[in-house]
Amino acid sequence: MSVEVDFRRITTKTLQVLKHKGIKITALTAYDFITAKLLDNAGIDLVLVGDSLSNVFQGNETTLPVTMDEMIYHTKAVCKGIERAMVVVDMPFMSYQTNVDEAFRNAGRILKETPAGGVKLEGGERVAESIRKITDAGIPVMGHIGLTPQSIHQFGSYKARGKDIEEADQIINDAVVLEQAGAFAIVLEKIPMELAEKVTKKLKIPTIGIGAGMHCDGQILVTPDMLGLNVNFHPRFVRHYAELAKTIDSAVRQYIEDIKNNQFPTDKESY
Ligand code: KIV
């Protein structure tokens, strides 16, 4: 069953209303114009220009190499395909970790140079001061806690976070601090569903889960993962809604065969 909500443009206020009404928020990533347009036409609420573009677009092993200039380049392309969804942009590694002023300047750069509606930062308490300063300037900020891929070298693995009491308490505390700092929503990545439920109930702002169970206010997935394009990546939390890698493979094989056998182009496909 699809839940139709007639909002002409999704903003932070809309997301708040959706949480309040108990209507789930839908989010996916995009890095290019065509995909963004398809997601927007289908009615997605939020499009994230994720730094996952480092993995799935640039082919890097981690999210660390992607730069501010590259995030801005992709965001401009994405925004051209969007009429309704809210576009949020990941602040890349080292664009906000150095100090509050640097974070502020880079968040401002994203909003000034692209039509995006907000930025996302990874981390809890340690980024709260930056979030406060950025939101005070009128720039919507989304938090991201739990598994935060920019800290992969500190974590040492992509395993679920918050499984022991100490880390679970830290995640709850971080969520509250981010809300108090002015975040409009928080991504909860790869944490136990009971913990995500606790955080979701505690906060007034929406939680968007990825590998965080059904109790979050919304869900996000990396689009190439859920479309079955990223063939070597099979975490438990990704559901394949299509098998596009297989579709593309057979289309390209057919194309090659048709050309080799003089079946393409035909008279009808010629001038
Ligand atoms: O970069 C990204 O795609 C993300 C999502 C996984 C939430 O941060």
Residues whose N, C-alpha, C, O or C-beta is under 5 A from the ligand:
A	BS01	KIV	T29 G50 D51 S52 V187 I220 V222
